[in-house]
């Protein structure tokens, strides 16, 4: 544990940032799972969930929660899954 005042404050700040980053990453995982589960059910819902996932990934990349290349890679993989999925009739 830090002993100086600056170190103590930095430890508190880092912990707050860690919790914020963790919740954002968990939300990204959740929206990815909802997108993948909606693929079998309805193509329209899957398209909406894809847009939500892309938006969430872009926001996380812009705020520095994840790297921008990681966000682009995830979006590319999700788009590939969306385009290769059989369309509901």
MOPAC internal coordinates of N, CA, C and O (Angstrom, degrees):
PM7 1SCF
backbone

  N    0.0000 0     0.00 0     0.00 0    0    0    0
  C    1.4548 1     0.00 0     0.00 0    1    0    0
  C    1.5213 1   109.04 1     0.00 0    2    1    0
  O    1.2310 1   121.20 1   -32.14 1    3    2    1
  N    1.3129 1   115.30 1   147.86 1    3    2    1
  C    1.4565 1   120.99 1  -179.18 1    5    3    2
  C    1.5309 1   110.10 1   -70.15 1    6    5    3
  O    1.2310 1   121.24 1   -28.00 1    7    6    5
  N    1.3210 1   115.24 1   152.00 1    7    6    5
  C    1.4562 1   119.45 1  -178.96 1    9    7    6
  C    1.5176 1   112.39 1  -111.87 1   10    9    7
  O    1.2310 1   119.86 1   152.69 1   11   10    9
  N    1.3230 1   117.88 1   -27.31 1   11   10    9
  C    1.4625 1   119.98 1  -179.43 1   13   11   10
  C    1.5291 1   109.60 1   -84.43 1   14   13   11
  O    1.2310 1   121.59 1   -19.58 1   15   14   13
  N    1.3161 1   114.56 1   160.42 1   15   14   13
  C    1.4651 1   119.06 1   178.98 1   17   15   14
  C    1.5258 1   111.37 1   -61.88 1   18   17   15
  O    1.2310 1   121.00 1   139.32 1   19   18   17
  N    1.3278 1   115.69 1   -40.68 1   19   18   17
  C    1.4601 1   120.07 1   179.44 1   21   19   18
  C    1.5178 1   110.48 1   -63.66 1   22   21   19
  O    1.2310 1   120.66 1   137.87 1   23   22   21
  N    1.3110 1   116.35 1   -42.13 1   23   22   21
  C    1.4530 1   120.78 1   179.05 1   25   23   22
  C    1.5136 1   112.75 1   -64.56 1   26   25   23
  O    1.2310 1   120.52 1   140.22 1   27   26   25
  N    1.3267 1   116.61 1   -39.78 1   27   26   25
  C    1.4588 1   120.67 1   178.15 1   29   27   26
  C    1.5258 1   111.41 1   -64.67 1   30   29   27
  O    1.2310 1   121.11 1   136.74 1   31   30   29
  N    1.3420 1   115.47 1   -43.26 1   31   30   29
  C    1.4544 1   119.35 1   179.36 1   33   31   30
  C    1.5330 1   110.46 1   -65.08 1   34   33   31
  O    1.2310 1   120.87 1   139.39 1   35   34   33
  N    1.3265 1   115.94 1   -40.61 1   35   34   33
  C    1.4595 1   120.44 1  -179.63 1   37   35   34
  C    1.5362 1   110.54 1   -64.66 1   38   37   35
  O    1.2310 1   120.64 1   142.23 1   39   38   37
  N    1.3334 1   116.38 1   -37.77 1   39   38   37
  C    1.4635 1   120.32 1   178.49 1   41   39   38
  C    1.5281 1   110.77 1   -63.96 1   42   41   39
  O    1.2310 1   120.35 1   138.49 1   43   42   41
  N    1.3456 1   116.94 1   -41.51 1   43   42   41
  C    1.4585 1   120.20 1   177.91 1   45   43   42
  C    1.5299 1   111.09 1   -65.36 1   46   45   43
  O    1.2310 1   120.56 1   137.17 1   47   46   45
  N    1.3207 1   116.53 1   -42.83 1   47   46   45
  C    1.4581 1   121.36 1  -179.86 1   49   47   46
  C    1.5188 1   110.85 1   -63.70 1   50   49   47
  O    1.2310 1   120.75 1   137.66 1   51   50   49
  N    1.3243 1   116.17 1   -42.34 1   51   50   49
  C    1.4563 1   120.45 1   179.89 1   53   51   50
  C    1.5236 1   111.45 1   -64.52 1   54   53   51
  O    1.2310 1   120.48 1   141.84 1   55   54   53
  N    1.3093 1   116.68 1   -38.16 1   55   54   53
  C    1.4608 1   120.33 1   179.31 1   57   55   54
  C    1.5310 1   110.75 1   -65.74 1   58   57   55
  O    1.2310 1   120.27 1   138.43 1   59   58   57
  N    1.3296 1   117.08 1   -41.57 1   59   58   57
  C    1.4623 1   120.55 1   177.62 1   61   59   58
  C    1.5309 1   110.37 1   -62.14 1   62   61   59
  O    1.2310 1   120.47 1   136.88 1   63   62   61
  N    1.3283 1   116.71 1   -43.12 1   63   62   61
  C    1.4654 1   120.82 1   179.59 1   65   63   62
  C    1.5225 1   110.77 1   -65.20 1   66   65   63
  O    1.2310 1   120.35 1   140.97 1   67   66   65
  N    1.3217 1   116.94 1   -39.03 1   67   66   65
  C    1.4619 1   121.14 1   179.85 1   69   67   66
  C    1.5308 1   110.56 1   -61.95 1   70   69   67
  O    1.2310 1   120.57 1   137.44 1   71   70   69
  N    1.3213 1   116.51 1   -42.56 1   71   70   69
  C    1.4606 1   120.71 1   179.66 1   73   71   70
  C    1.5246 1   110.58 1   -66.02 1   74   73   71
  O    1.2310 1   120.29 1   137.71 1   75   74   73
  N    1.3442 1   117.06 1   -42.29 1   75   74   73
  C    1.4698 1   120.62 1   178.04 1   77   75   74
  C    1.5187 1   110.93 1   -62.16 1   78   77   75
  O    1.2310 1   120.62 1   134.83 1   79   78   77
  N    1.3315 1   116.42 1   -45.17 1   79   78   77
  C    1.4613 1   120.35 1  -179.71 1   81   79   78
  C    1.5235 1   110.74 1   -63.87 1   82   81   79
  O    1.2310 1   120.39 1   140.00 1   83   82   81
  N    1.3124 1   116.86 1   -40.00 1   83   82   81
  C    1.4603 1   121.41 1  -178.26 1   85   83   82
  C    1.5203 1   110.69 1   -64.61 1   86   85   83
  O    1.2310 1   119.82 1   137.33 1   87   86   85
  N    1.3295 1   117.95 1   -42.67 1   87   86   85
  C    1.4608 1   120.49 1   179.80 1   89   87   86
  C    1.5208 1   110.98 1   -66.25 1   90   89   87
  O    1.2310 1   120.33 1   142.67 1   91   90   89
  N    1.3247 1   116.98 1   -37.33 1   91   90   89
  C    1.4608 1   120.35 1   179.01 1   93   91   90
  C    1.5260 1   110.50 1   -66.34 1   94   93   91
  O    1.2310 1   120.31 1   135.98 1   95   94   93
  N    1.3133 1   117.01 1   -44.02 1   95   94   93
  C    1.4636 1   120.63 1   179.38 1   97   95   94
  C    1.5248 1   111.18 1   -65.42 1   98   97   95
  O    1.2310 1   120.38 1   142.74 1   99   98   97
  N    1.3254 1   116.88 1   -37.26 1   99   98   97
  C    1.4640 1   120.31 1   177.34 1  101   99   98
  C    1.5245 1   110.44 1   -65.60 1  102  101   99
  O    1.2310 1   120.34 1   141.75 1  103  102  101
  N    1.3271 1   116.96 1   -38.25 1  103  102  101
  C    1.4600 1   120.66 1   178.51 1  105  103  102
  C    1.5207 1   111.14 1   -65.38 1  106  105  103
  O    1.2310 1   120.41 1   143.31 1  107  106  105
  N    1.3243 1   116.82 1   -36.69 1  107  106  105
  C    1.4635 1   121.19 1   177.60 1  109  107  106
  C    1.5239 1   109.79 1   -64.07 1  110  109  107
  O    1.2310 1   120.45 1   135.18 1  111  110  109
  N    1.3185 1   116.74 1   -44.82 1  111  110  109
  C    1.4672 1   120.48 1   179.05 1  113  111  110
  C    1.5278 1   110.73 1   -62.33 1  114  113  111
  O    1.2310 1   120.53 1   139.35 1  115  114  113
  N    1.3229 1   116.59 1   -40.65 1  115  114  113
  C    1.4543 1   120.85 1  -179.26 1  117  115  114
  C    1.5263 1   111.29 1   -64.19 1  118  117  115
  O    1.2310 1   120.46 1   135.78 1  119  118  117
  N    1.3195 1   116.72 1   -44.22 1  119  118  117
  C    1.4645 1   118.97 1  -178.09 1  121  119  118
  C    1.5235 1   110.80 1   -70.59 1  122  121  119
  O    1.2310 1   119.95 1   149.53 1  123  122  121
  N    1.3328 1   117.69 1   -30.47 1  123  122  121
  C    1.4653 1   120.51 1   174.59 1  125  123  122
  C    1.5310 1   110.08 1   -64.88 1  126  125  123
  O    1.2310 1   120.50 1   136.61 1  127  126  125
  N    1.3191 1   116.64 1   -43.39 1  127  126  125
  C    1.4603 1   120.42 1   179.45 1  129  127  126
  C    1.5200 1   111.25 1   -64.68 1  130  129  127
  O    1.2310 1   120.26 1   139.85 1  131  130  129
  N    1.3269 1   117.10 1   -40.15 1  131  130  129
  C    1.4619 1   119.51 1   178.85 1  133  131  130
  C    1.5217 1   110.58 1   -66.46 1  134  133  131
  O    1.2310 1   120.18 1   145.34 1  135  134  133
  N    1.3370 1   117.26 1   -34.66 1  135  134  133
  C    1.4679 1   120.44 1   176.32 1  137  135  134
  C    1.5205 1   110.38 1   -64.66 1  138  137  135
  O    1.2310 1   120.65 1   131.93 1  139  138  137
  N    1.3172 1   116.36 1   -48.07 1  139  138  137
  C    1.4749 1   120.21 1  -178.05 1  141  139  138
  C    1.5353 1   111.40 1   -64.69 1  142  141  139
  O    1.2310 1   120.22 1   143.73 1  143  142  141
  N    1.3277 1   117.18 1   -36.27 1  143  142  141
  C    1.4589 1   119.07 1  -179.92 1  145  143  142
  C    1.5308 1   111.54 1   -73.89 1  146  145  143
  O    1.2310 1   120.20 1   152.44 1  147  146  145
  N    1.3314 1   117.23 1   -27.56 1  147  146  145
  C    1.4633 1   119.79 1  -179.64 1  149  147  146
  C    1.5211 1   112.63 1   -80.70 1  150  149  147
  O    1.2310 1   120.05 1   170.43 1  151  150  149
  N    1.3247 1   117.52 1    -9.57 1  151  150  149
  C    1.4635 1   120.22 1   179.88 1  153  151  150
  C    1.5188 1   111.82 1   -62.49 1  154  153  151
  O    1.2310 1   120.05 1   138.20 1  155  154  153
  N    1.3357 1   117.51 1   -41.80 1  155  154  153
  C    1.4594 1   121.00 1  -177.60 1  157  155  154
  C    1.5249 1   111.55 1   -73.57 1  158  157  155
  O    1.2310 1   120.20 1   152.47 1  159  158  157
  N    1.3265 1   117.22 1   -27.53 1  159  158  157
  C    1.4580 1   120.62 1  -172.49 1  161  159  158
  C    1.5282 1   112.42 1   -83.47 1  162  161  159
  O    1.2310 1   120.72 1   120.22 1  163  162  161
  N    1.3256 1   116.22 1   -59.78 1  163  162  161
  C    1.4561 1   119.31 1  -171.97 1  165  163  162
  C    1.5225 1   110.04 1  -148.42 1  166  165  163
  O    1.2310 1   120.44 1   -47.84 1  167  166  165
  N    1.3125 1   116.76 1   132.16 1  167  166  165
  C    1.4578 1   121.68 1  -178.20 1  169  167  166
  C    1.5306 1   111.48 1   -69.82 1  170  169  167
  O    1.2310 1   120.23 1   145.35 1  171  170  169
  N    1.3206 1   117.17 1   -34.65 1  171  170  169
  C    1.4682 1   120.71 1  -179.37 1  173  171  170
  C    1.5241 1   110.17 1   -67.81 1  174  173  171
  O    1.2310 1   120.74 1   135.74 1  175  174  173
  N    1.3144 1   116.19 1   -44.26 1  175  174  173
  C    1.4718 1   120.43 1   178.34 1  177  175  174
  C    1.5225 1   110.10 1   -64.78 1  178  177  175
  O    1.2310 1   120.43 1   141.43 1  179  178  177
  N    1.3202 1   116.78 1   -38.57 1  179  178  177
  C    1.4601 1   120.51 1   178.65 1  181  179  178
  C    1.5200 1   110.67 1   -63.46 1  182  181  179
  O    1.2310 1   120.40 1   140.88 1  183  182  181
  N    1.3219 1   116.85 1   -39.12 1  183  182  181
  C    1.4637 1   120.67 1   178.86 1  185  183  182
  C    1.5221 1   110.89 1   -65.09 1  186  185  183
  O    1.2310 1   120.34 1   138.27 1  187  186  185
  N    1.3229 1   116.96 1   -41.73 1  187  186  185
  C    1.4657 1   121.07 1   177.66 1  189  187  186
  C    1.5246 1   110.46 1   -64.03 1  190  189  187
  O    1.2310 1   120.62 1   135.97 1  191  190  189
  N    1.3277 1   116.43 1   -44.03 1  191  190  189
  C    1.4654 1   120.33 1   179.16 1  193  191  190
  C    1.5257 1   111.27 1   -65.90 1  194  193  191
  O    1.2310 1   120.01 1   146.56 1  195  194  193
  N    1.3245 1   117.59 1   -33.44 1  195  194  193
  C    1.4675 1   120.81 1   176.36 1  197  195  194
  C    1.5229 1   110.26 1   -63.45 1  198  197  195
  O    1.2310 1   120.45 1   136.25 1  199  198  197
  N    1.3176 1   116.75 1   -43.75 1  199  198  197
  C    1.4691 1   120.54 1   179.31 1  201  199  198
  C    1.5264 1   110.96 1   -64.23 1  202  201  199
  O    1.2310 1   120.58 1   140.48 1  203  202  201
  N    1.3376 1   116.49 1   -39.52 1  203  202  201
  C    1.4673 1   120.40 1   177.26 1  205  203  202
  C    1.5228 1   110.73 1   -63.29 1  206  205  203
  O    1.2310 1   120.81 1   137.23 1  207  206  205
  N    1.3337 1   116.06 1   -42.77 1  207  206  205
  C    1.4643 1   120.41 1  -179.41 1  209  207  206
  C    1.5225 1   110.45 1   -64.04 1  210  209  207
  O    1.2310 1   120.37 1   137.32 1  211  210  209
  N    1.3276 1   116.89 1   -42.68 1  211  210  209
  C    1.4651 1   120.35 1   179.40 1  213  211  210
  C    1.5229 1   110.75 1   -63.03 1  214  213  211
  O    1.2310 1   120.90 1   138.39 1  215  214  213
  N    1.3228 1   115.89 1   -41.61 1  215  214  213
  C    1.4547 1   120.42 1   179.20 1  217  215  214
  C    1.5278 1   111.14 1   -63.30 1  218  217  215
  O    1.2310 1   121.08 1   136.05 1  219  218  217
  N    1.3361 1   115.54 1   -43.95 1  219  218  217
  C    1.4679 1   120.40 1   179.94 1  221  219  218
  C    1.5308 1   110.92 1   -64.13 1  222  221  219
  O    1.2310 1   120.73 1   139.27 1  223  222  221
  N    1.3306 1   116.21 1   -40.73 1  223  222  221
  C    1.4610 1   120.32 1   179.49 1  225  223  222
  C    1.5270 1   111.22 1   -66.60 1  226  225  223
  O    1.2310 1   120.56 1   138.18 1  227  226  225
  N    1.3322 1   116.54 1   -41.82 1  227  226  225
  C    1.4664 1   119.90 1   178.35 1  229  227  226
  C    1.5182 1   111.54 1   -62.52 1  230  229  227
  O    1.2310 1   120.83 1   137.00 1  231  230  229
  N    1.3203 1   116.02 1   -43.00 1  231  230  229
  C    1.4619 1   120.28 1  -179.82 1  233  231  230
  C    1.5316 1   110.99 1   -64.47 1  234  233  231
  O    1.2310 1   120.62 1   138.75 1  235  234  233
  N    1.3335 1   116.43 1   -41.25 1  235  234  233
  C    1.4624 1   119.98 1   178.82 1  237  235  234
  C    1.5229 1   110.83 1   -65.33 1  238  237  235
  O    1.2310 1   120.21 1   143.13 1  239  238  237
  N    1.3174 1   117.20 1   -36.87 1  239  238  237
  C    1.4676 1   120.56 1   179.29 1  241  239  238
  C    1.5229 1   110.95 1   -70.53 1  242  241  239
  O    1.2310 1   120.43 1   141.08 1  243  242  241
  N    1.3265 1   116.78 1   -38.92 1  243  242  241
  C    1.4670 1   119.77 1  -178.94 1  245  243  242
  C    1.5228 1   112.30 1   -68.89 1  246  245  243
  O    1.2310 1   120.17 1   148.19 1  247  246  245
  N    1.3228 1   117.28 1   -31.81 1  247  246  245
  C    1.4626 1   120.19 1  -179.52 1  249  247  246
  C    1.5274 1   112.54 1   -90.03 1  250  249  247
  O    1.2310 1   120.23 1   176.93 1  251  250  249
  N    1.3378 1   117.17 1    -3.07 1  251  250  249
  C    1.4557 1   120.02 1   176.20 1  253  251  250
  C    1.5133 1   115.00 1    87.38 1  254  253  251
  O    1.2310 1   120.11 1  -167.23 1  255  254  253
  N    1.3185 1   117.40 1    12.77 1  255  254  253
  C    1.4653 1   119.55 1   178.82 1  257  255  254
  C    1.5309 1   110.65 1   -72.04 1  258  257  255
  O    1.2310 1   120.98 1   140.92 1  259  258  257
  N    1.3468 1   115.73 1   -39.08 1  259  258  257
  C    1.4577 1   120.99 1   174.33 1  261  259  258
  C    1.5252 1   107.99 1  -132.26 1  262  261  259
  O    1.2310 1   120.52 1   -17.03 1  263  262  261
  N    1.3190 1   116.61 1   162.97 1  263  262  261
  C    1.4616 1   121.14 1  -179.89 1  265  263  262
  C    1.5197 1   109.87 1   -72.76 1  266  265  263
  O    1.2310 1   120.73 1   -32.16 1  267  266  265
  N    1.3302 1   116.22 1   147.84 1  267  266  265
  C    1.4694 1   119.07 1  -176.60 1  269  267  266
  C    1.5191 1   112.13 1   -65.33 1  270  269  267
  O    1.2310 1   119.85 1   148.13 1  271  270  269
  N    1.3327 1   117.88 1   -31.87 1  271  270  269
  C    1.4633 1   119.71 1   177.89 1  273  271  270
  C    1.5252 1   110.95 1   -68.59 1  274  273  271
  O    1.2310 1   120.29 1   144.65 1  275  274  273
  N    1.3192 1   117.05 1   -35.35 1  275  274  273
  C    1.4577 1   120.58 1   177.61 1  277  275  274
  C    1.5203 1   110.12 1   -65.82 1  278  277  275
  O    1.2310 1   120.59 1   138.63 1  279  278  277
  N    1.3310 1   116.48 1   -41.37 1  279  278  277
  C    1.4616 1   120.03 1   178.31 1  281  279  278
  C    1.5238 1   110.38 1   -62.84 1  282  281  279
  O    1.2310 1   120.20 1   135.72 1  283  282  281
  N    1.3179 1   117.21 1   -44.28 1  283  282  281
  C    1.4650 1   120.65 1   179.53 1  285  283  282
  C    1.5217 1   111.69 1   -65.46 1  286  285  283
  O    1.2310 1   120.44 1   141.89 1  287  286  285
  N    1.3228 1   116.77 1   -38.11 1  287  286  285
  C    1.4667 1   120.86 1   178.91 1  289  287  286
  C    1.5351 1   110.49 1   -64.52 1  290  289  287
  O    1.2310 1   120.68 1   136.21 1  291  290  289
  N    1.3398 1   116.31 1   -43.79 1  291  290  289
  C    1.4588 1   120.04 1   179.11 1  293  291  290
  C    1.5280 1   111.03 1   -64.81 1  294  293  291
  O    1.2310 1   120.10 1   138.06 1  295  294  293
  N    1.3283 1   117.41 1   -41.94 1  295  294  293
  C    1.4619 1   120.57 1   178.46 1  297  295  294
  C    1.5208 1   110.77 1   -62.99 1  298  297  295
  O    1.2310 1   120.50 1   139.68 1  299  298  297
  N    1.3160 1   116.65 1   -40.32 1  299  298  297
  C    1.4573 1   120.61 1   179.51 1  301  299  298
  C    1.5206 1   111.07 1   -63.48 1  302  301  299
  O    1.2310 1   120.48 1   136.92 1  303  302  301
  N    1.3110 1   116.70 1   -43.08 1  303  302  301
  C    1.4609 1   120.49 1  -179.49 1  305  303  302
  C    1.5249 1   111.48 1   -67.75 1  306  305  303
  O    1.2310 1   120.56 1   141.92 1  307  306  305
  N    1.3332 1   116.54 1   -38.08 1  307  306  305
  C    1.4585 1   119.27 1   177.78 1  309  307  306
  C    1.5301 1   110.72 1   -67.24 1  310  309  307
  O    1.2310 1   120.33 1   141.05 1  311  310  309
  N    1.3299 1   116.98 1   -38.95 1  311  310  309
  C    1.4654 1   120.83 1   178.54 1  313  311  310
  C    1.5207 1   110.29 1   -64.87 1  314  313  311
  O    1.2310 1   120.71 1   141.91 1  315  314  313
  N    1.3165 1   116.25 1   -38.09 1  315  314  313
  C    1.4613 1   120.31 1   178.39 1  317  315  314
  C    1.5220 1   110.55 1   -63.27 1  318  317  315
  O    1.2310 1   120.42 1   137.41 1  319  318  317
  N    1.3256 1   116.80 1   -42.59 1  319  318  317
  C    1.4610 1   121.47 1   178.55 1  321  319  318
  C    1.5271 1   109.73 1   -64.49 1  322  321  319
  O    1.2310 1   120.48 1   137.93 1  323  322  321
  N    1.3457 1   116.69 1   -42.07 1  323  322  321
  C    1.4596 1   121.10 1  -179.31 1  325  323  322
  C    1.5336 1   111.03 1   -63.89 1  326  325  323
  O    1.2310 1   120.37 1   138.37 1  327  326  325
  N    1.3180 1   116.90 1   -41.63 1  327  326  325
  C    1.4630 1   120.83 1  -176.85 1  329  327  326
  C    1.5230 1   112.95 1   -74.09 1  330  329  327
  O    1.2310 1   120.23 1   152.50 1  331  330  329
  N    1.3183 1   117.16 1   -27.50 1  331  330  329
  C    1.4635 1   119.56 1  -179.48 1  333  331  330
  C    1.5344 1   113.06 1   -91.92 1  334  333  331
  O    1.2310 1   120.59 1   170.89 1  335  334  333
  N    1.3407 1   116.47 1    -9.11 1  335  334  333
  C    1.4639 1   120.19 1  -179.16 1  337  335  334
  C    1.5239 1   109.88 1   -71.21 1  338  337  335
  O    1.2310 1   120.17 1   -36.73 1  339  338  337
  N    1.3202 1   117.29 1   143.27 1  339  338  337
  C    1.4623 1   119.51 1   176.61 1  341  339  338
  C    1.5244 1   110.42 1   -67.60 1  342  341  339
  O    1.2310 1   120.93 1   -43.54 1  343  342  341
  N    1.2951 1   115.83 1   136.46 1  343  342  341
  C    1.4656 1   120.60 1  -178.25 1  345  343  342
  C    1.5276 1   109.99 1   -81.58 1  346  345  343
  O    1.2310 1   121.11 1   -39.79 1  347  346  345
  N    1.3207 1   115.48 1   140.21 1  347  346  345
  C    1.4698 1   120.20 1   178.01 1  349  347  346
  C    1.5312 1   109.31 1   -73.91 1  350  349  347
  O    1.2310 1   120.83 1   -37.10 1  351  350  349
  N    1.3186 1   116.02 1   142.90 1  351  350  349
  C    1.4632 1   119.62 1  -178.04 1  353  351  350
  C    1.5021 1   112.33 1   -98.51 1  354  353  351
  O    1.2310 1   120.10 1   180.00 1  355  354  353

